[in-house]
């Protein structure tokens, strides 16, 4: 009887009846079309998909080609894809230029690409389970006397599949405490240093202990107070202290940013640089400042109308293999909302999605992400005009997602500064309004309007 059972058993390399492995070629084709048609979909799919998620070999080749073009900073379109695939001898294998043109014509793919990603993940997991079960079955038939080795190997095969599906993001308390111990030891060896990216302002670093990996830091201010100028000061200070900075400007051009940086670093009024009113004796200073700024690891992207997904994909490349990085986004309300987050009447929903995306980006990239934000105009109607957390425009989600919220407050005129409840003229209050891991406080900074530079003010000096 046992022999009969044994002989009738067949190893399930394929499902009973001779079926095919789990697959959905239509979904694969639709996703490739969406990736060609939309830059946002392309970058998102390059994050969430791998070549093994595609069953058809030709689809794997096209996906890999897209990723290689993207990594090299090249456009992903049918002509570029064809040229890239031809250079690797795979153009004919994927169906030639005709197949790429066919993919480019399927505009309906943009409507359901997220669902199709789920289909690919499901089928890839099922295929991996079938392959693992086949290996486990073969091991069981050829098992040694000690079955512990077979069980251990089988568990490992299944664990590989489940790790790919759900991710291995947990960590034991023992490991967490070990990491904390090392961090504390490092901090004690350098008690005067910040643990994260240093802002260059002693009082701020003392309270924040540097900007930490994974933190979302929001800086809010009224128009004209200088949140962009402060962010530029901050990124230069961070770069001077060894950080690699990716700056995404949705409002100013690269040329305008360069002018502000040069003005602050060379101590030459911004108006003189913009109006080409440079004196002969200022050129050596400008040359020295230009050389010093050029040595800093700062990368600037001024693409308008960009999304959080695009910034995350770009920042991942910009900060790849960098020891210490930081991302600055100027500013949050100018980001393009993600597709499917609601129309113009759902602005709060859109901002909530963008805010959450920034927090996810900070954790995913393992760097602090600084997002500038506007304040609601009603702050000017309040007595004292001191900004509060609730003044953040569409503040609910921003305030919730942020680890640190900084509010900048400055008197805009001498008359305003004369009031007892307002900062002195040209003094900007750096208000730590939220700090998950430290104290709240107010640090006064002196704003030099001519050069848009902020310097720290000693509270014990006049």
C-alpha positions in Angstrom: 0.0 0.0 0.0 2.7 2.6 0.9 4.6 1.7 -2.4 1.4 2.4 -4.4 1.0 5.8 -2.8 4.6 6.6 -3.3 4.5 5.7 -7.0 1.4 7.7 -7.8 2.9 10.9 -6.3 4.2 13.5 -8.8 6.3 16.5 -7.9 4.2 19.7 -8.6 6.5 21.6 -10.9 3.3 22.9 -12.5 -0.2 22.8 -11.3 -2.1 19.5 -11.7 -3.4 19.2 -15.3 -0.4 20.8 -16.9 -1.4 24.5 -16.2 0.9 27.5 -16.4 2.5 29.4 -13.6 0.5 32.3 -12.2 0.8 35.3 -14.5 -1.2 38.2 -16.0 0.5 39.3 -19.2 -2.1 42.0 -19.8 -1.4 43.6 -16.4 2.4 43.5 -17.1 1.8 45.1 -20.5 -0.4 47.8 -19.0 2.1 48.7 -16.4 4.9 49.1 -18.9 2.6 51.3 -21.0 1.9 53.5 -17.9 5.6 53.8 -17.2 6.3 55.0 -20.7 3.4 57.5 -20.6 3.9 59.0 -17.1 7.1 60.1 -15.5 5.4 59.9 -12.1 4.2 56.3 -12.7 7.7 55.4 -14.0 9.4 56.5 -10.8 6.8 55.0 -8.5 7.0 51.6 -10.3 10.8 51.6 -10.2 10.5 51.9 -6.4 7.8 49.2 -5.9 8.6 46.7 -8.7 11.5 44.4 -9.5 12.2 42.5 -12.7 11.1 39.2 -11.0 7.6 40.7 -10.7 7.3 40.2 -14.5 6.7 36.7 -15.9 7.4 37.3 -19.6 11.1 37.5 -20.5 10.5 40.4 -22.9 8.7 42.4 -20.3 11.6 41.8 -17.9 14.0 43.2 -20.5 11.8 46.3 -21.1 11.5 47.0 -17.4 15.3 46.6 -16.9 16.0 48.9 -19.8 13.6 51.6 -18.3 15.4 51.4 -15.0 18.8 51.7 -16.6 17.7 54.7 -18.7 16.2 56.4 -15.6 19.4 55.7 -13.5 21.5 57.4 -16.3 19.2 60.4 -16.3 17.8 59.8 -19.8 14.3 60.0 -21.0 12.2 56.9 -21.1 10.3 56.9 -24.5 9.9 54.4 -27.3 12.8 55.7 -29.3 15.2 55.8 -26.4 14.1 52.4 -25.2 14.6 50.9 -28.7 18.1 52.4 -29.0 19.0 51.0 -25.5 17.6 47.6 -26.2 19.3 47.5 -29.6 22.6 48.2 -28.1 22.2 45.2 -25.8 21.0 43.0 -28.6 17.5 42.5 -27.1 15.3 44.7 -29.4 14.2 41.9 -31.6 13.6 39.6 -28.6 11.0 42.0 -27.1 9.1 42.4 -30.4 11.0 45.3 -32.0 10.1 48.9 -32.3 6.5 48.0 -33.2 5.8 46.6 -29.7 7.3 49.6 -28.0 5.0 51.9 -30.1 2.1 49.7 -29.1 2.9 50.2 -25.4 3.1 53.9 -25.9 -0.4 54.1 -27.4 -2.3 52.5 -24.4 -3.4 55.6 -22.5 -6.1 53.6 -20.6 -3.2 52.0 -18.7 -2.9 55.2 -16.5 -6.2 54.6 -14.9 -5.5 51.3 -13.2 -1.8 50.9 -12.9 -1.8 50.7 -9.1 -4.2 47.8 -9.2 -2.1 46.1 -11.8 1.0 46.5 -9.6 -0.9 44.5 -6.9 -1.7 41.8 -9.5 2.0 41.5 -10.4 3.0 41.3 -6.8 0.4 38.6 -6.1 1.4 36.5 -9.1 5.1 36.9 -8.4 4.5 35.7 -4.8 2.5 32.7 -6.0 5.2 31.8 -8.5 7.9 32.0 -5.7 5.8 29.8 -3.5 5.4 27.2 -6.2 9.1 27.2 -6.9 9.9 26.9 -3.2 7.4 24.1 -2.7 9.0 22.2 -5.6 12.4 22.5 -4.0 11.0 21.5 -0.6 9.3 18.4 -2.2 12.5 17.4 -3.9 14.4 17.7 -0.6 11.8 15.6 1.2 12.2 12.7 -1.3 16.0 12.9 -1.0 16.1 13.6 2.7 18.9 12.3 4.9 18.3 10.4 8.1 18.4 13.7 10.1 15.3 15.6 9.0 16.3 18.7 10.9 18.5 19.9 8.0 15.5 19.5 5.6 13.2 21.4 7.9 15.7 24.2 8.3 16.2 24.5 4.6 12.5 24.4 3.9 11.9 27.1 6.5 14.5 29.2 4.8 13.0 28.9 1.4 9.6 29.9 2.7 11.1 32.7 4.7 12.7 34.2 1.6 9.3 34.3 -0.1 7.5 35.9 2.8 10.2 38.4 3.4 9.9 39.6 -0.2 6.1 39.8 0.2 5.7 41.6 3.6 9.2 43.0 4.1 11.6 42.3 7.0 11.1 45.7 8.8 10.9 44.5 12.4 13.9 44.6 14.8 14.3 42.9 18.2 14.4 45.1 21.3 17.9 43.7 21.9 19.1 45.1 18.5 17.3 48.4 19.1 18.9 48.9 22.5 22.3 48.0 21.1 21.9 50.7 18.4 20.8 53.2 21.1 23.8 52.3 23.2 26.2 52.9 20.3 24.6 56.2 19.6 24.9 57.3 23.2 28.5 56.2 23.3 29.3 58.2 20.2 27.5 61.3 21.6 29.4 61.1 24.8 32.7 60.9 23.0 31.8 64.1 21.2 29.6 66.0 23.7 29.8 69.3 21.8 28.8 67.8 18.5 25.3 67.2 17.1 24.2 63.7 16.5 22.6 64.4 13.1 23.0 67.0 10.3 24.3 70.2 11.9 22.4 73.5 11.2 25.5 75.6 11.9 23.6 77.5 14.7 24.9 76.6 18.1 21.7 77.3 20.0 19.5 75.5 17.5 21.8 72.4 17.4 21.9 72.3 21.2 18.1 72.0 21.3 17.5 69.8 18.3 20.7 67.8 18.6 21.1 68.0 14.9 18.6 67.0 12.2 18.2 63.2 12.4 17.7 60.6 9.6 14.1 60.0 8.9 12.9 63.3 10.4 10.3 65.5 8.7 11.1 69.1 9.6 8.7 71.8 8.6 9.7 75.5 8.5 6.8 77.9 8.3 6.6 81.7 8.0 4.6 84.6 6.7 5.4 85.8 3.1 8.5 88.0 3.2 9.8 86.9 6.6 12.6 84.9 4.9 11.9 81.1 5.1 13.6 80.5 1.8 16.6 82.6 2.8 16.8 80.7 6.1 16.6 77.4 4.3 19.5 78.5 2.0 21.6 79.5 5.1 20.7 76.2 6.6 21.7 74.0 3.7 25.1 75.8 3.2 25.8 75.4 6.9 24.9 71.7 6.7 27.1 71.2 3.7 30.0 73.0 5.4 29.6 70.5 8.2 29.9 67.5 5.8 26.4 66.9 4.7 25.3 66.3 1.0 22.2 68.4 0.3 19.5 68.0 -2.3 17.6 71.2 -2.7 14.3 71.2 -4.7 13.1 74.7 -5.5 9.6 75.0 -6.9 9.5 78.8 -6.8 13.0 80.2 -7.6 15.3 79.4 -10.5 18.8 78.0 -10.1 20.2 81.4 -11.1 18.2 83.2 -8.4 19.3 80.7 -5.8 22.9 81.1 -6.8 22.6 84.8 -6.5 21.2 84.5 -2.9 23.9 82.0 -1.9 26.7 84.2 -3.3 25.3 87.3 -1.7 25.1 85.7 1.8 28.5 84.0 1.5 30.4 87.0 0.0 28.5 89.6 2.2 27.6 91.6 -0.9 24.1 93.1 -1.1 21.8 91.0 -3.3 20.6 94.1 -5.1 24.1 94.8 -6.2 24.5 91.4 -7.7 21.1 91.5 -9.4 21.7 95.0 -10.8 25.3 94.3 -11.8 26.5 97.1 -9.5 29.7 95.3 -8.6 32.7 97.4 -7.6 36.2 96.5 -8.8 37.4 95.7 -5.3 34.6 93.3 -4.8 35.6 90.9 -7.5 38.3 89.1 -5.5 35.7 88.5 -2.7 33.2 87.2 -5.2 35.8 84.9 -6.7 36.8 83.5 -3.3 33.1 83.0 -2.4 32.4 81.3 -5.7 35.3 78.9 -5.2 34.2 78.1 -1.6 30.6 77.4 -2.6 31.7 75.2 -5.5 33.4 72.8 -3.1 30.2 72.1 -1.2 28.1 69.0 -2.0 24.9 70.8 -2.8 22.6 69.7 -5.7 19.8 72.0 -6.9 16.7 71.0 -8.9 14.3 73.8 -10.0 11.8 71.7 -11.9 8.3 73.3 -11.4 5.2 71.3 -10.7 7.0 68.3 -9.4 5.5 65.7 -7.1 6.7 64.1 -3.9 7.2 60.8 -5.8 9.5 62.5 -8.3 11.5 64.2 -5.6 11.9 60.9 -3.8 13.2 59.2 -6.9 15.6 62.1 -7.8 16.8 62.5 -4.2 17.5 58.7 -4.0 19.9 59.1 -7.0 21.4 62.4 -5.8 22.2 61.1 -2.3 23.2 57.6 -3.3 26.3 56.4 -1.4 26.4 59.6 0.5 27.5 59.2 4.2 25.2 62.0 5.5 22.4 63.6 3.5 19.6 66.1 3.7 16.7 67.1 1.5 15.1 70.6 1.3 11.8 71.3 -0.4 10.8 74.9 -1.1 7.9 74.8 -0.6 5.2 72.3 0.3 2.1 74.1 -1.1 3.7 74.3 -4.6 4.1 70.6 -4.9 2.0 68.9 -7.6 -0.6 66.7 -5.8 -0.5 63.0 -6.4 -3.0 61.5 -8.9 -6.2 60.3 -7.3 -5.9 62.7 -4.2 -9.0 64.7 -5.1 -9.8 67.8 -7.2 -9.4 71.5 -6.5 -12.2 71.2 -3.8 -10.2 68.7 -1.9 -7.1 70.8 -1.2 -6.9 69.5 2.4 -6.8 65.9 1.1 -4.1 66.8 -1.4 -1.9 68.5 1.2 -2.4 65.6 3.5 -1.2 63.2 0.8 1.8 65.3 0.1 2.7 65.7 3.8 2.4 62.0 4.4 4.6 61.4 1.2 7.3 63.7 2.6 7.3 61.8 5.9 7.6 58.4 4.1 10.4 59.8 1.9 12.4 60.9 5.0 12.1 57.4 6.4 12.7 55.7 3.1 15.8 57.7 2.3 17.1 57.7 5.8 17.8 61.5 5.8 16.1 64.5 7.4 13.7 66.2 4.9 13.0 69.9 5.4 9.8 71.2 3.9 9.0 74.9 3.8 5.4 75.8 4.3 3.2 78.9 4.1 1.2 80.2 7.0 -2.4 81.2 6.9 -2.9 84.9 6.4 -5.1 85.3 9.5 -1.9 85.3 11.6 -1.5 89.0 10.7 -4.9 89.7 12.2 -4.0 88.3 15.6 -2.8 90.5 18.4 1.0 90.2 18.6 1.1 88.3 15.3 3.0 85.5 16.9 2.7 82.4 14.6 1.3 79.2 16.0 1.1 75.6 14.9 -2.5 76.1 13.8 -1.3 78.8 11.4 0.3 76.3 9.1 -1.8 76.3 5.9 -3.9 73.1 5.7 -2.2 72.5 9.0 -3.9 69.3 10.3 -1.8 66.7 8.5 1.4 68.8 8.3 1.4 69.3 12.1 0.7 65.6 12.7 3.3 64.2 10.3 6.1 66.6 11.2 8.7 65.6 13.8 9.9 69.2 14.2 8.0 72.4 13.4 9.9 75.7 13.2 8.0 79.0 12.9 9.9 82.1 11.9 8.7 85.4 13.2 10.0 88.8 12.3 8.8 92.4 12.5 8.4 93.7 8.9 8.6 97.4 9.8 10.2 99.6 12.5 6.8 100.6 13.7 5.8 96.9 14.2 9.1 96.3 16.0 8.3 99.1 18.4 5.5 97.1 19.9 6.3 95.3 23.1 4.9 91.9 21.9 6.9 91.9 18.6 10.6 91.0 17.9 13.1 93.8 17.6 13.7 95.1 14.1 15.9 92.8 12.0 15.6 90.1 14.7 14.0 86.8 13.7 12.6 84.6 16.4 13.3 80.9 15.6 10.4 79.3 17.3 10.6 75.5 18.0 6.8 74.9 18.1 7.0 71.1 18.0 9.8 68.8 18.8 9.1 65.1 19.3 12.5 64.4 21.0 13.5 67.6 22.7 12.5 70.9 24.2 10.4 73.8 22.8 12.1 77.2 22.8 12.7 80.4 21.0 16.2 81.3 19.6 16.7 84.8 18.3 18.6 85.3 15.1 19.7 88.5 13.5 18.6 88.9 9.9 20.8 90.9 7.6 18.4 91.9 4.8 21.0 93.2 2.4 22.6 89.8 2.1 19.6 87.6 3.2 21.9 86.1 5.9 20.9 84.9 9.3 23.4 85.0 12.2 22.9 83.7 15.7 22.3 86.3 18.4 23.9 86.1 21.8 21.2 86.6 24.4 23.8 88.0 26.9 24.9 90.8 24.5 23.1 94.0 23.7 
